[in-house]
Amino acid sequence: MGRMSEIARLLEDEDEKGLVEFFGNQGWKKSVAELGGQEFLKAFDEIKEDNRRKEDGEQKKRNR
């Protein structure tokens, strides 16, 4: 599996431990890998929330 596909799967599964392990295997120091896992999940959650807001806004426009 490609690196991006692996990251995408880990994000979809909300697998922070898997992300930390993945980044560690890429040569990241443990503390940096832990921070990276947390920040990637945080950013992914923000993207999902933004998408939900956009969909809700479009739904409201259609219902007018």
C-alpha positions as CSV (number, residue, x, y, z in Angstrom):
1,M,0.0,0.0,0.0
2,G,1.3,3.5,-0.8
3,R,2.2,5.9,1.9
4,M,-0.7,8.2,1.2
5,S,-3.2,5.3,1.1
6,E,-1.9,4.1,4.4
7,I,-2.2,7.5,6.0
8,A,-5.7,7.9,4.6
9,R,-6.8,4.5,6.0
10,L,-5.3,5.3,9.4
11,L,-7.1,8.7,9.4
12,E,-10.5,7.1,8.4
13,D,-10.0,4.5,11.2
14,E,-9.0,7.3,13.6
15,D,-6.0,5.1,14.5
16,E,-3.7,7.5,16.3
17,K,-1.5,4.6,17.5
18,G,-1.2,3.4,13.9
19,L,-0.2,6.9,12.7
20,V,2.4,7.2,15.4
21,E,3.8,3.8,14.4
22,F,3.7,4.7,10.7
23,F,5.6,8.0,11.3
24,G,8.1,6.2,13.5
25,N,8.8,3.8,10.7
26,Q,9.5,6.7,8.5
27,G,12.3,7.8,10.8
28,W,10.5,10.3,12.9
29,K,11.5,10.6,16.6
30,K,8.9,9.2,19.0
31,S,7.9,12.5,20.4
32,V,7.5,14.0,16.9
33,A,5.7,10.9,15.6
34,E,3.2,11.2,18.6
35,L,2.6,14.9,17.8
36,G,2.3,14.2,14.1
37,G,-0.4,11.6,14.8
38,Q,-2.4,13.9,17.0
39,E,-2.1,16.8,14.6
40,F,-3.0,14.8,11.5
41,L,-6.1,13.5,13.3
42,K,-7.0,17.0,14.4
43,A,-6.6,18.4,10.9
44,F,-8.7,15.5,9.4
45,D,-11.5,16.2,11.9
46,E,-11.4,19.9,11.0
47,I,-11.7,19.0,7.3
48,K,-14.6,16.7,8.0
49,E,-16.4,19.4,10.0
50,D,-15.8,22.0,7.3
51,N,-17.3,19.6,4.7
52,R,-20.4,19.0,6.9
53,R,-20.9,22.8,7.3
54,K,-20.6,23.2,3.5
55,E,-23.1,20.4,2.9
56,D,-25.5,21.9,5.5
57,G,-25.2,25.4,3.8
58,E,-25.9,23.9,0.4
59,Q,-28.9,22.0,1.8
60,K,-30.4,25.2,3.3
61,K,-29.9,27.0,0.0
62,R,-31.8,24.2,-1.9
63,N,-34.7,24.3,0.7
64,R,-35.3,28.1,0.2
